[in-house]
Amino acid sequence: MRTGIARYHLTMEKVPSDLQKVLAKNAKAKGQWDDLTPIGRRDFVSWIESAKQEETRKRRVESVPSRLASGKRRPCCYALVPMNLYKALDASPKAKARWKTLTPDAKRDFTDWIEGVKESEARMLRVNKVCVLLASGKTRL
C-alpha cells in the first residue's frame, strides 16, 4: 500500500498542459516552479483546477509566472477546505474532531478527492463519504 506521500508525488507528475505551456515560455518561472516544494506545486495545480469557469482558469494559469516572480510559493487566497466540506464537518462533531488530527497531507488527499469531480451532486456525495469515514475514525480514503 502506498503512503500519502507516495501518492502525493505521483499526482504532482500531472501538471496541466496549459500550465506546462506557460512555464515553457518563461525559463525563469520554470526554474522557480521547479524550486517549489511538491506541496507548493500541488497547491498551485489544485488552485488552477478548482476554477469553475474557463476564463478564471486561464487567468490563474497566466498569473503563475508573476506570482512566482514576486516570491509566492503558494497561490493567494486558496482555501484548503472547500466550503461544502467545512459546513459538513461543522455538522458532524466526530468528523470535525478527527479532521483536526489529520496531517496537512491527509487533508489535501481528502479535499483533492472531493474536488476531483466537477458535478455538484457527485461532490456532495464525496463530502458525505469523507464525513462518514472521519466520524468512524478513518484517516485515509
N, CA, C and O of each residue as an XYZ file, in Angstrom:
564
protein
N       0.847     -1.190      0.000
C       0.000      0.000      0.000
C       0.879      1.236      0.000
O       1.880      1.284      0.715
N       0.524      2.223     -0.783
C       1.289      3.456     -0.867
C       0.937      4.379      0.274
O      -0.207      4.416      0.729
N       1.919      5.119      0.733
C       1.637      6.112      1.765
C       1.074      7.352      1.108
O       1.079      7.468     -0.118
N       0.586      8.283      1.917
C       0.080      9.542      1.387
C       1.158     10.295      0.641
O       0.877     10.929     -0.376
N       2.377     10.239      1.122
C       3.476     10.946      0.471
C       3.721     10.365     -0.917
O       3.907     11.120     -1.872
N       3.725      9.055     -1.046
C       3.966      8.433     -2.355
C       2.856      8.809     -3.334
O       3.138      9.131     -4.488
N       1.612      8.773     -2.895
C       0.502      9.171     -3.755
C       0.666     10.618     -4.170
O       0.410     10.990     -5.315
N       1.093     11.419     -3.223
C       1.269     12.836     -3.442
C       2.284     13.088     -4.554
O       2.030     13.890     -5.453
N       3.423     12.416     -4.502
C       4.440     12.624     -5.523
C       3.960     12.151     -6.896
O       4.327     12.738     -7.914
N       3.157     11.115     -6.932
C       2.626     10.661     -8.210
C       1.673     11.693     -8.808
O       1.682     11.914    -10.019
N       0.852     12.326     -7.969
C      -0.099     13.293     -8.504
C       0.602     14.535     -9.027
O       0.078     15.193     -9.926
N       1.764     14.875     -8.498
C       2.461     16.069     -8.940
C       3.044     15.908    -10.332
O       3.409     16.899    -10.964
N       3.137     14.696    -10.816
C       3.634     14.488    -12.166
C       2.618     14.994    -13.193
O       2.937     15.131    -14.374
N       1.414     15.264    -12.744
C       0.335     15.651    -13.648
C       0.130     17.166    -13.653
O      -0.910     17.660    -13.218
N       1.114     17.884    -14.140
C       0.971     19.328    -14.284
C       0.098     19.573    -15.515
O       0.394     19.047    -16.588
N      -0.966     20.359    -15.381
C      -1.860     20.596    -16.523
C      -1.099     21.141    -17.733
O      -0.141     21.901    -17.589
N      -1.540     20.743    -18.917
C      -0.827     21.128    -20.137
C      -0.801     22.635    -20.345
O       0.188     23.167    -20.849
N      -1.880     23.343    -19.963
C      -1.873     24.797    -20.138
C      -0.826     25.455    -19.232
O      -0.195     26.436    -19.625
N      -0.644     24.923    -18.036
C       0.395     25.445    -17.149
C       1.777     25.077    -17.669
O       2.700     25.888    -17.597
N       1.928     23.867    -18.190
C       3.212     23.467    -18.771
C       3.622     24.428    -19.888
O       4.789     24.808    -19.986
N       2.663     24.817    -20.729
C       2.956     25.729    -21.837
C       3.403     27.095    -21.332
O       4.353     27.674    -21.858
N       2.718     27.609    -20.313
C       3.079     28.913    -19.760
C       4.481     28.853    -19.148
O       5.280     29.771    -19.330
N       4.772     27.790    -18.434
C       6.097     27.652    -17.816
C       7.186     27.456    -18.865
O       8.309     27.930    -18.691
N       6.861     26.762    -19.947
C       7.846     26.528    -21.010
C       8.231     27.833    -21.704
O       9.349     27.956    -22.205
N       7.327     28.801    -21.741
C       7.604     30.091    -22.378
C       8.462     31.004    -21.501
O       8.991     32.007    -21.980
N       8.598     30.662    -20.232
C       9.295     31.539    -19.294
C      10.284     30.703    -18.480
O       9.900     30.052    -17.508
N      11.544     30.722    -18.874
C      12.565     29.882    -18.237
C      12.739     30.216    -16.755
O      12.937     29.322    -15.932
N      12.664     31.507    -16.421
C      12.816     31.891    -15.009
C      11.673     31.323    -14.168
O      11.892     30.795    -13.078
N      10.445     31.440    -14.692
C       9.288     30.901    -13.969
C       9.402     29.382    -13.837
O       9.058     28.820    -12.798
N       9.884     28.722    -14.887
C      10.053     27.265    -14.840
C      11.046     26.883    -13.749
O      10.825     25.924    -13.009
N      12.144     27.637    -13.651
C      13.122     27.377    -12.596
C      12.542     27.595    -11.206
O      12.803     26.821    -10.285
N      11.750     28.659    -11.063
C      11.106     28.926     -9.772
C      10.080     27.846     -9.454
O       9.939     27.438     -8.301
N       9.362     27.382    -10.480
C       8.396     26.295    -10.297
C       9.119     25.043     -9.791
O       8.684     24.401     -8.836
N      10.220     24.715    -10.445
C      10.988     23.527    -10.064
C      11.544     23.647     -8.651
O      11.788     22.639     -7.988
N      11.746     24.890     -8.184
C      12.281     25.130     -6.852
C      11.213     25.033     -5.758
O      11.538     24.948     -4.574
N       9.938     25.047     -6.160
C       8.864     24.921     -5.165
C       8.892     23.533     -4.540
O       9.378     22.576     -5.141
N       8.369     23.442     -3.338
C       8.190     22.126     -2.731
C       7.094     21.394     -3.491
O       6.259     22.032     -4.132
N       7.083     20.082     -3.432
C       5.983     19.354     -4.085
C       4.608     19.795     -3.589
O       3.653     19.830     -4.364
N       4.504     20.127     -2.318
C       3.211     20.578     -1.781
C       2.833     21.925     -2.374
O       1.664     22.159     -2.679
N       3.808     22.815     -2.541
C       3.537     24.113     -3.159
C       3.049     23.956     -4.586
O       2.094     24.615     -4.997
N       3.711     23.074     -5.352
C       3.276     22.822     -6.730
C       1.878     22.217     -6.739
O       1.040     22.578     -7.565
N       1.638     21.304     -5.822
C       0.325     20.662     -5.752
C      -0.758     21.695     -5.450
O      -1.849     21.637     -6.017
N      -0.459     22.641     -4.556
C      -1.444     23.672     -4.233
C      -1.752     24.555     -5.447
O      -2.907     24.905     -5.686
N      -0.716     24.911     -6.211
C      -0.956     25.691     -7.426
C      -1.835     24.906     -8.407
O      -2.780     25.456     -8.972
N      -1.523     23.633     -8.605
C      -2.303     22.814     -9.542
C      -3.744     22.689     -9.049
O      -4.676     22.820     -9.842
N      -3.938     22.440     -7.772
C      -5.298     22.325     -7.225
C      -6.058     23.635     -7.382
O      -7.244     23.637     -7.712
N      -5.372     24.747     -7.145
C      -5.990     26.070     -7.274
C      -6.426     26.309     -8.714
O      -7.525     26.809     -8.955
N      -5.580     25.959     -9.661
C      -5.922     26.123    -11.082
C      -7.095     25.230    -11.452
O      -8.036     25.677    -12.108
N      -7.045     23.976    -11.038
C      -8.088     23.026    -11.423
C      -9.409     23.249    -10.695
O     -10.435     22.707    -11.105
N      -9.398     24.034     -9.627
C     -10.643     24.298     -8.909
C     -11.473     25.407     -9.557
O     -12.605     25.653     -9.139
N     -10.927     26.074    -10.563
C     -11.671     27.135    -11.254
C     -12.913     26.548    -11.922
O     -12.842     25.522    -12.598
N     -14.025     27.199    -11.726
C     -15.274     26.704    -12.301
C     -15.486     27.207    -13.722
O     -16.158     26.550    -14.517
N     -14.922     28.362    -14.050
C     -15.078     28.926    -15.387
C     -13.745     28.894    -16.124
O     -12.684     29.074    -15.526
N     -13.817     28.663    -17.420
C     -12.600     28.571    -18.235
C     -11.796     29.862    -18.193
O     -10.565     29.826    -18.171
N     -12.475     30.994    -18.182
C     -11.770     32.288    -18.138
C     -10.997     32.443    -16.818
O      -9.882     32.963    -16.807
N     -11.589     31.994    -15.726
C     -10.907     32.053    -14.429
C      -9.680     31.161    -14.453
O      -8.612     31.554    -13.983
N      -9.827     29.975    -14.991
C      -8.688     29.053    -15.093
C      -7.560     29.676    -15.912
O      -6.394     29.630    -15.520
N      -7.921     30.255    -17.044
C      -6.919     30.873    -17.918
C      -6.181     31.987    -17.178
O      -4.956     32.078    -17.250
N      -6.931     32.835    -16.467
C      -6.324     33.921    -15.692
C      -5.366     33.378    -14.637
O      -4.274     33.913    -14.443
N      -5.784     32.316    -13.961
C      -4.932     31.725    -12.925
C      -3.648     31.168    -13.517
O      -2.559     31.406    -12.995
N      -3.781     30.425    -14.607
C      -2.595     29.840    -15.249
C      -1.631     30.941    -15.663
O      -0.431     30.858    -15.402
N      -2.163     31.972    -16.311
C      -1.316     33.055    -16.802
C      -0.686     33.874    -15.676
O       0.326     34.541    -15.892
N      -1.274     33.830    -14.476
C      -0.733     34.597    -13.358
C       0.395     33.877    -12.626
O       1.093     34.487    -11.817
N       0.579     32.600    -12.898
C       1.589     31.828    -12.161
C       2.994     32.423    -12.298
O       3.660     32.590    -11.276
N       3.486     32.753    -13.504
C       4.839     33.310    -13.585
C       5.025     34.586    -12.749
O       6.050     34.740    -12.085
N       4.059     35.487    -12.775
C       4.210     36.720    -11.994
C       4.124     36.439    -10.492
O       4.799     37.101     -9.703
N       3.319     35.485    -10.098
C       3.247     35.114     -8.677
C       4.594     34.543     -8.217
O       5.103     34.884     -7.149
N       5.146     33.673     -9.048
C       6.450     33.087     -8.705
C       7.529     34.167     -8.666
O       8.378     34.164     -7.775
N       7.500     35.088     -9.629
C       8.494     36.170     -9.689
C       8.424     37.070     -8.462
O       9.439     37.615     -8.029
N       7.219     37.228     -7.899
C       7.073     38.073     -6.709
C       7.382     37.318     -5.416
O       7.237     37.861     -4.321
N       7.809     36.061     -5.554
C       8.204     35.297     -4.375
C       7.139     34.393     -3.790
O       7.372     33.731     -2.779
N       5.983     34.359     -4.411
C       4.907     33.490     -3.908
C       5.315     32.030     -4.045
O       5.854     31.612     -5.070
N       5.048     31.265     -2.993
C       5.344     29.843     -3.028
C       4.062     29.027     -2.929
O       4.078     27.797     -2.965
N       2.951     29.749     -2.802
C       1.613     29.148     -2.777
C       0.669     30.125     -3.478
O       0.953     31.322     -3.517
N      -0.437     29.648     -4.028
C      -1.393     30.582     -4.621
C      -2.073     31.414     -3.532
O      -2.242     30.958     -2.401
N      -2.447     32.600     -3.880
C      -3.103     33.509     -2.939
C      -4.546     33.072     -2.689
O      -5.226     32.590     -3.594
N      -4.986     33.243     -1.488
C      -6.401     33.109     -1.149
C      -6.986     31.741     -1.527
O      -8.169     31.644     -1.854
N      -6.192     30.723     -1.485
C      -6.674     29.390     -1.843
C      -7.098     28.660     -0.577
O      -6.274     28.390      0.297
N      -8.374     28.343     -0.480
C      -8.896     27.673      0.706
C      -8.560     26.188      0.658
O      -8.851     25.507     -0.325
N      -7.952     25.702      1.715
C      -7.618     24.290      1.779
C      -8.877     23.442      1.937
O      -8.958     22.336      1.400
N      -9.849     23.956      2.667
C     -11.069     23.193      2.914
C     -12.212     23.803      2.096
O     -12.594     24.947      2.340
N     -12.763     23.057      1.130
C     -13.902     23.586      0.371
C     -15.065     23.895      1.315
O     -15.269     23.199      2.310
N     -15.816     24.935      0.997
C     -16.898     25.387      1.877
C     -17.907     24.285      2.178
O     -18.385     24.184      3.308
N     -18.243     23.448      1.179
C     -19.227     22.394      1.444
C     -18.692     21.365      2.450
O     -19.454     20.837      3.260
N     -17.404     21.084      2.402
C     -16.810     20.178      3.387
C     -16.749     20.850      4.759
O     -17.024     20.222      5.781
N     -16.391     22.114      4.768
C     -16.319     22.878      6.020
C     -17.665     22.830      6.748
O     -17.714     22.587      7.954
N     -18.744     23.061      6.018
C     -20.087     23.048      6.616
C     -20.466     21.644      7.077
O     -21.064     21.482      8.141
N     -20.123     20.631      6.286
C     -20.451     19.249      6.665
C     -19.676     18.832      7.912
O     -20.221     18.149      8.780
N     -18.422     19.233      8.009
C     -17.633     18.908      9.202
C     -18.215     19.608     10.424
O     -18.229     19.049     11.521
N     -18.691     20.822     10.230
C     -19.286     21.574     11.336
C     -20.538     20.875     11.861
O     -20.862     20.979     13.044
N     -21.240     20.164     10.978
C     -22.471     19.463     11.361
C     -22.195     18.085     11.959
O     -23.112     17.435     12.463
N     -20.943     17.636     11.908
C     -20.596     16.314     12.433
C     -19.424     16.443     13.405
O     -18.267     16.430     12.986
N     -19.720     16.566     14.701
C     -18.647     16.777     15.684
C     -17.550     15.705     15.667
O     -16.373     16.028     15.831
N     -17.922     14.441     15.470
C     -16.914     13.374     15.433
C     -15.989     13.538     14.225
O     -14.770     13.409     14.340
N     -16.584     13.823     13.073
C     -15.788     14.012     11.859
C     -14.892     15.242     11.999
O     -13.734     15.224     11.582
N     -15.432     16.302     12.585
C     -14.658     17.530     12.769
C     -13.476     17.293     13.709
O     -12.375     17.788     13.469
N     -13.711     16.541     14.768
C     -12.632     16.238     15.722
C     -11.531     15.422     15.043
O     -10.348     15.682     15.259
N     -11.905     14.450     14.234
C     -10.917     13.627     13.526
C     -10.169     14.482     12.501
O      -8.954     14.350     12.356
N     -10.892     15.362     11.786
C     -10.276     16.245     10.783
C      -9.141     17.063     11.410
O      -8.081     17.245     10.810
N      -9.388     17.543     12.615
C      -8.381     18.378     13.291
C      -7.096     17.616     13.580
O      -6.038     18.225     13.742
N      -7.175     16.285     13.647
C      -5.982     15.482     13.951
C      -5.199     15.087     12.697
O      -4.086     14.572     12.802
N      -5.770     15.323     11.513
C      -5.123     14.903     10.267
C      -3.907     15.761      9.948
O      -3.841     16.934     10.317
N      -2.961     15.165      9.267
C      -1.807     15.911      8.770
C      -2.273     16.765      7.589
O      -3.304     16.468      6.985
N      -1.530     17.816      7.255
C      -1.908     18.600      6.077
C      -1.972     17.751      4.806
O      -2.827     17.978      3.949
N      -1.080     16.785      4.686
C      -1.088     15.920      3.509
C      -2.365     15.085      3.452
O      -2.946     14.925      2.379
N      -2.805     14.560      4.574
C      -4.037     13.769      4.610
C      -5.249     14.648      4.288
O      -6.160     14.213      3.583
N      -5.261     15.881      4.801
C      -6.362     16.804      4.490
C      -6.405     17.087      2.986
O      -7.479     17.122      2.386
N      -5.238     17.287      2.388
C      -5.190     17.550      0.947
C      -5.660     16.336      0.149
O      -6.312     16.486     -0.884
N      -5.329     15.130      0.624
C      -5.807     13.936     -0.071
C      -7.336     13.908     -0.110
O      -7.934     13.628     -1.149
N      -7.953     14.196      1.022
C      -9.418     14.214      1.076
C      -9.985     15.327      0.189
O     -10.895     15.088     -0.605
N      -9.448     16.538      0.324
C     -10.008     17.648     -0.447
C      -9.768     17.477     -1.943
O     -10.632     17.821     -2.750
N      -8.614     16.953     -2.318
C      -8.360     16.710     -3.744
C      -9.323     15.670     -4.303
O      -9.784     15.790     -5.439
N      -9.623     14.662     -3.514
C     -10.568     13.635     -3.948
C     -11.960     14.246     -4.140
O     -12.649     13.950     -5.116
N     -12.359     15.095     -3.202
C     -13.660     15.765     -3.313
C     -13.679     16.656     -4.550
O     -14.627     16.622     -5.335
N     -12.636     17.444     -4.717
C     -12.565     18.394     -5.832
C     -12.325     17.695     -7.172
O     -12.376     18.334     -8.223
N     -12.067     16.395     -7.138
C     -11.767     15.641     -8.349
C     -12.962     15.419     -9.258
O     -12.805     14.942    -10.382
N     -14.139     15.755     -8.793
C     -15.334     15.668     -9.639
C     -15.922     17.064     -9.796
O     -15.892     17.864     -8.861
N     -16.449     17.349    -10.956
C     -16.968     18.696    -11.233
C     -18.447     18.844    -10.883
O     -18.895     19.934    -10.526
N     -19.207     17.748    -10.984
C     -20.643     17.827    -10.731
C     -20.896     18.034     -9.244
O     -20.312     17.347     -8.406
N     -21.766     18.979     -8.921
C     -22.006     19.318     -7.516
C     -22.629     18.158     -6.730
O     -22.334     17.985     -5.548
N     -23.488     17.364     -7.380
C     -24.088     16.220     -6.677
C     -23.036     15.177     -6.326
O     -23.021     14.655     -5.211
N     -22.167     14.876     -7.267
C     -21.094     13.899     -7.015
C     -20.144     14.423     -5.944
O     -19.649     13.662     -5.113
N     -19.896     15.724     -5.972
C     -19.011     16.329     -4.968
C     -19.634     16.202     -3.569
O     -18.942     15.881     -2.603
N     -20.940     16.456     -3.474
C     -21.605     16.338     -2.170
C     -21.610     14.895     -1.676
O     -21.491     14.652     -0.475
N     -21.747     13.933     -2.591
C     -21.658     12.525     -2.188
C     -20.279     12.240     -1.589
O     -20.161     11.524     -0.595
N     -19.253     12.800     -2.196
C     -17.894     12.601     -1.672
C     -17.704     13.309     -0.339
O     -17.042     12.779      0.554
N     -18.272     14.492     -0.195
C     -18.199     15.212      1.087
C     -18.834     14.353      2.178
O     -18.270     14.196      3.260
N     -20.007     13.801      1.887
C     -20.697     12.968      2.872
C     -19.889     11.720      3.203
O     -19.817     11.317      4.364
N     -19.280     11.107      2.191
C     -18.465      9.914      2.434
C     -17.269     10.245      3.315
O     -16.927      9.474      4.212
N     -16.631     11.385      3.068
C     -15.493     11.800      3.895
C     -15.934     11.974      5.341
O     -15.241     11.538      6.261
N     -17.069     12.600      5.543
C     -17.566     12.798      6.912
C     -17.855     11.464      7.604
O     -17.549     11.302      8.785
N     -18.435     10.520      6.886
C     -18.710      9.200      7.454
C     -17.388      8.501      7.813
O     -17.252      7.932      8.896
N     -16.429      8.551      6.898
C     -15.121      7.919      7.161
C     -14.453      8.535      8.387
O     -13.980      7.821      9.271
N     -14.420      9.860      8.432
C     -13.787     10.541      9.560
C     -14.512     10.243     10.870
O     -13.870      9.993     11.889
N     -15.830     10.267     10.851
C     -16.608     10.006     12.068
C     -16.380      8.587     12.578
O     -16.486      8.323     13.776
N     -16.063      7.672     11.654
C     -15.816      6.287     12.068
C     -14.347      6.053     12.456
O     -13.949      4.930     12.768
N     -13.557      7.124     12.432
C     -12.173      7.022     12.884
C     -11.131      6.848     11.788
O      -9.937      6.767     12.077
N     -11.568      6.789     10.538
C     -10.628      6.627      9.428
C      -9.862      7.917      9.200
O     -10.380      9.007      9.440
N      -8.616      7.787      8.732
C      -7.814      8.969      8.436
C      -7.343      8.989      6.981
O      -6.629      9.902      6.567
N      -7.738      8.001      6.228
C      -7.372      7.910      4.796
C      -8.560      7.374      4.013
O      -9.455      6.740      4.570
N      -8.552      7.637      2.729
C      -9.609      7.114      1.852
C      -9.468      5.618      1.694
O     -10.264      4.994      0.993
